Amino acid sequence: MRSPAPAPARWRAPAAALTAAIATAALLSPGPAQAEEPDPAVVFTPSALSLLQGETATAGVRLATSPDDDVTVTLAADGADGDIAIDGTTELTFTPDDWYTPQPVTVASADDSGDPATASFTAAAEGHAPDTVEVTELDAETTAASEAEFLQLYEKIKDPASGYFRDFGGLLVPYHSVETLMVEAPDHGHATTSEAFSYYLWLEASYGRITGEWQPFNDAWASMEQFIIPGTADQPTNASYDPQSPATYIAEHPSPADYPSPLDSTAQAGQDPLADELSGTYGTDEVYGMHWLLDVDNTYGYGFCGDGTDDAPAYINTFQRGSQESVWETVPHPSCETFDHGGTNGFLDLFTDDENYSEQWRYTNAPDADARAVQVAFWAQQWAEEQGNGAAIADNVANAAKMGDYLRYAMYDKYFKEIGDCVGASACAPGSGKNSSHYLMSWYYSWGGALESAQYPWAWRIGGTAVHQGYQNVLAAYALSEVDGLQPDSPTGAEDWGTSLDRQLEFLQWLQSADGGIAGGATNNWGGSYAQPPAGAAQFYGMYYDQQPVWHDPPSNRWFGFQVWNLERVAQYYQVTGDERAGAILDEWVPWAMANTTVGTGGDFQVPADMEWSGQPDDWTGEPTGNAGLSVEVTSHGQDVGVAAALAKTLLYYAAGSGDTEARAMGEDLLAALSANADGIGIATPETRADYARFDDPYDASSGQGLYVPEGWSGTMANGDPVNADSTFLSIRSFYEDDPEWSKVQSYLDNPQGAAPEFTYHRFWAQVEIATAFAAQDELFG
């Protein structure tokens, strides 16, 4: 039996987006390079567009297969009496070198007061099957302003020229950001995360509500299944998994310098109560959940299953070495470990100390993203059924319920130990039944196993170490426990989620400070090694309060974004159900958030950025106490557009549920300020990145900062960059020196006393957060 590498973590730079990062990773799902070769055809992406009268919209055209010679594609209109027309050339040329790159086709609506029109445009080429895009005009006078804002931003996001997606055979994969020089949780802008896929679903669900077109939502789910949910070939030895012995224990440690960490078979894991139920329900031993990180462009060069080919996207992983490991201290590695890169044992012996190393696959799930996918499926179901279109997305609503069934692994102690007063890896009792479940959303769950070629196949599964307030999702718990079509098929899935709904609400009540903000979280596994927690640590169902669960560089609950990601879900749940518990939490949180937010003129706004916490909550006894000994101070403000949009949505949903006119006014003022910061491809504000001084930091034993590689360890990245004790973040990512914006960073490294470099980033999640905030305003008040 083998287990994953120890503690996953996730790092977030000030005023930067935060995405899911966790423990271990896995094989690449078969992408276009592995798929059966399609017939020659012309491809429109997307297959449908909506645009306001007098506006334009853009689709992409490409070929499905590589041609032998140049191919001319001709564009022709099929209707609309000229109200909608192609704006620009009607001929496109593709070569054997660029056939796969979408070329933009812009359609324009006439600026008239006539009835909205529809049109279709066909792209055809000799020897190729044609394709068609359907275009629908929307009345500019009767379309609400916020709906129009959504559609305009939607078109920018979906415009191939904007650069938010890469097209793989007609399926789109969102990048983390348009810009490539980007270091936060993903260490490159053209990586992507399960978080981004969940936001992609949200974008298309909102589009379906406004336009009645649901194929883009189904396409987004299909892309998610193809590229970031492991397929059958990607988890080949799950049948060897033993639920009575889920994984071998490996202690986590605070610093990367404490690794590799030895396997310890004397600390017994508990029983996994889900595996047999899930395999019996779905007829498979596979896990239906997203892995958290993809190298979309195969920038690192690991390729499919670490084979070093050009196949993309490729599963990779980064964080694996304790709570102090920031993104600047990670060694990116292929999730499918075949020992073809790194050192003698690939990269495994940087993380685990073992007598024998085996070729293996590893995946890690970010529960926040999977829960958001369920949350979005709930809204999609509501909106589609209101239109009479429920059948159009019923299959993927069922898939969301299935995903939620497997998401219960996030409710469990990492090694299925009993919940409560769990101290000592060997002393803490192994769980049986469901007494190892805390019914909250932990930071991850993971699974993996030997490659199919292994002589002795094996597989493992684990829950998570810590529970962060920012990962809870009461709306998803409500949907999975009470909503027809979203209740899981397993015998106990809906019941477990009903328990989780109550437990999550209690958790937020327990963590709410006297000021209103929600504090960090809790763990059943202190320090990742079942260590003795600090004396007097507050408890929640026997779990210990942790001010900074999961990672410490910087403290994990410092970023205000985690407040709005969570409370937005609480506000949506409150607006849907009227649950007084959710209302009471928001009644305290909303005034605190508003008191720390300002909206000026000309697009100026300031939302909380960083926070500092003091004290701890009272022990939980079943009712909120007010937590007089727990407080929070907002220490800095900023113009993070994604955070501002999430705050606006939170305020709007709260206002819709409570009738609070001041919350609605501030929510709408924030949207107006965001709209004033529009540019050619989205909505963005400049940000200063002083943390980029860490690009070339050598390891410093006194501070623990810098990339740590043990003395004597040596290996190579796929591109040949050496990995050894002298390596830095930059030296094992030499591709950054060819980035078009690298000169800004190099100048700062050459003169660290000078001004820090400034960037304007277009993060995918933030753009979708803004777009769906406009859509929410339209839905609730438009």
Buried (B, 14 or more C-beta within 10 A) or exposed (E): BBBBBBBBBBBBBBBBBBBBBBBBBBBBBBBBBEEEEBEBBBBBBBBBBBBBBEBBBBBBBBBBBBBEEEBEBBBEBEEBEEBBBBEEEBEBEBEEEEBBBBBBBBBBBBEEEEEBBBBBBBBBBEEBEBBBBBBBBBEBEEBBBBBBBBBBBBBBBBBBEBBBBBBBBBBBBBBBBBBBBBBBBBBBBBBBBBBBBBBBBBBBBBBBBBBBBBBBBBBBBBBBBBBBBBBEEBBBBBEBBBBEBBBBBBBBBBBBBBBBBEBBEEBBBBBBBBBEBBBEBBEBBBBBBBBBBBBBBBBBBBBBBBBBBEBBBBBBBBBBBBBBBBBBBBBBBBBBBBBBBBBEBBBBBBBBEBEEBBBBBBBBBBBBBBBBBBBBBBBBBBBBBEEEBBEBBBEBBBBBBBBBBBBBBBBBBBBBBBBBEBBEBEEBBBBEEBBBBBBBBBBBBBBBBBBEEBEEBBBBBBBBBBBBBBBBBBBBBBBBBBBEBBBBEBEBBBEBBBBBBBBBBBBBBBBBBBBBBBBBBBBBBBBBBBEEBEEEBBBBBBBBBBBBBBBBBBBBBBBBBBBBBBBBBBBBBBBBBEBEBBBBBBBBBBBBBBEBBBBEEEBEBBBBBBBBBEBBBBEBEEEBBEBEBBBBEBEBBBBBBBBBBBBBBBBBBBBBBBEBEEBBBBBBBBBBBBBEBBEEBBBBBEBBBEBBBBBBBEBEEEEBBBBBBBEEBBBBBBBEBBBBBEBBBBBBBEBBEEBEBBEBBBEBBEEEEEEBBEBEBBBBBBBBBBBBBBBBBBBBBB
